[in-house]
Amino acid sequence: MNATPAVVEAAQERTGGCLCGRIRFTALGPAVYPHTCHCRHCQKLGGTPVMWWVGFERVVWTGEGGEPTWYETFPGEAKRGFCPTCGSRVAAIDSDIPEIGINVTALDDTSGADLVPVNASFRDDAVHWVPAVPDSRNSPVG
């Protein structure tokens, strides 16, 4: 996530989960700092040129799989959560961010106006054919 959060008021509770359904969650609170990330790290984790993240105050793990399996991407600083069965990337915890990051595509409904990215992190690492997020704000890391 790695940026100063911006809050857009909307839904206070959202559900989501992984592809196979073992990992399910309810995200509570407003959507905080929806953004895309083009860093090489997210590209390798997601197997895609960009990942789409948003923060929430709290996440309750509700599926039969419990919490995702956590991979510590940057020791002591950040970890990413994924389903050990289907491999879906669902969450992120960064030591310097109070919210838990959710991969927006893991949400059951991604249509909320408060989920539209307000920034694109690490634009310099973006593949050349991905259009930039319009009217994006400057990120201290992007």
C-alpha positions in Angstrom: 0.0 0.0 0.0 2.8 2.4 1.0 1.1 5.8 0.7 -0.9 8.4 2.6 -4.5 7.1 2.8 -7.4 9.1 1.2 -10.9 8.1 2.3 -14.0 8.2 0.1 -17.1 7.5 2.1 -19.3 4.6 0.9 -20.0 1.0 1.9 -18.9 0.2 5.4 -18.9 -3.6 5.0 -17.8 -5.7 2.0 -17.4 -9.4 1.4 -14.9 -11.3 -0.7 -12.7 -14.3 -1.0 -10.4 -16.4 -3.1 -11.2 -18.3 -6.3 -11.9 -21.7 -4.6 -13.9 -20.1 -1.8 -11.9 -21.6 1.2 -10.7 -18.1 2.2 -13.6 -15.7 2.7 -13.7 -12.4 4.5 -15.7 -9.4 5.5 -13.9 -6.1 5.2 -15.2 -3.4 7.6 -14.9 0.4 7.4 -14.6 2.8 4.6 -12.4 2.0 1.6 -9.0 3.7 2.1 -6.6 4.8 -0.6 -7.7 2.6 -3.6 -4.7 2.5 -6.0 -2.9 0.4 -8.5 0.6 -0.8 -8.1 3.0 -1.5 -10.9 6.1 -2.4 -8.8 8.1 -5.4 -10.0 7.2 -7.1 -6.7 3.4 -6.9 -7.3 3.9 -8.0 -10.9 5.6 -11.2 -9.8 3.2 -11.8 -6.9 0.1 -11.3 -9.1 1.5 -12.7 -12.3 0.1 -9.5 -13.9 1.4 -6.1 -14.9 -0.6 -4.3 -12.2 -2.4 -5.1 -8.9 -5.3 -3.1 -7.5 -5.3 -2.5 -3.7 -7.5 -0.8 -1.2 -7.3 -0.6 2.6 -9.9 -1.4 5.3 -9.9 -0.7 9.1 -10.5 -4.4 9.9 -11.0 -7.7 8.1 -12.7 -10.7 9.6 -11.8 -14.1 8.1 -15.0 -16.1 7.7 -14.2 -19.0 5.4 -13.5 -22.6 6.2 -9.8 -21.9 5.3 -9.5 -19.3 8.0 -6.9 -16.6 7.4 -4.8 -16.7 4.3 -1.3 -18.1 4.3 1.0 -15.2 4.8 4.3 -14.7 2.9 6.6 -12.2 4.4 7.7 -10.3 1.3 9.9 -7.8 3.2 10.9 -9.3 6.6 9.6 -7.2 9.4 7.9 -4.8 7.1 5.3 -6.4 4.8 3.5 -9.6 4.2 1.0 -10.8 1.6 -1.8 -13.2 2.1 -2.9 -15.9 -0.3 -5.0 -19.0 -0.5 -2.8 -22.1 -0.1 -5.3 -24.1 -2.2 -6.0 -22.0 -5.3 -3.2 -19.4 -5.0 -5.4 -16.3 -5.1 -3.7 -13.2 -3.7 -6.2 -11.6 -1.3 -4.5 -9.4 1.3 -1.5 -7.4 2.4 -0.2 -6.1 5.8 2.4 -3.4 5.8 4.0 -2.3 9.1 3.7 1.4 8.3 0.0 1.3 7.3 -2.8 1.0 9.9 -5.3 -0.6 7.5 -5.2 -4.1 6.0 -4.8 -4.1 2.3 -7.2 -6.1 0.2 -6.7 -7.0 -3.4 -9.8 -5.3 -4.9 -10.3 -8.2 -7.3 -10.9 -10.5 -4.3 -14.0 -8.5 -3.4 -17.3 -9.9 -4.4 -18.4 -6.5 -5.7 -15.8 -4.3 -7.3 -18.2 -1.7 -8.7 -18.1 0.9 -5.9 -17.1 4.4 -6.8 -14.9 4.4 -3.6 -12.8 1.7 -5.2 -11.7 3.7 -8.2 -7.9 4.1 -8.0 -6.8 7.5 -6.9 -3.1 6.8 -7.6 -0.8 4.5 -9.4 2.3 3.5 -7.5 5.6 2.8 -9.2 4.5 4.2 -12.6 8.1 3.9 -13.8 7.8 0.1 -13.6 4.5 -0.1 -15.5 4.5 -1.9 -18.8 4.3 0.6 -21.7 0.8 -0.5 -22.9 -1.1 0.0 -19.6 -2.7 3.5 -19.6 -1.9 5.7 -16.6 -4.6 6.2 -13.9 -6.1 9.6 -14.9 -5.9 12.5 -12.5 -3.7 10.5 -10.1 -2.2 12.1 -7.1 1.6 12.0 -6.5 2.7 9.1 -4.3 5.7 9.3 -2.1 6.8 6.0 -3.5 5.5 6.2 -7.1 
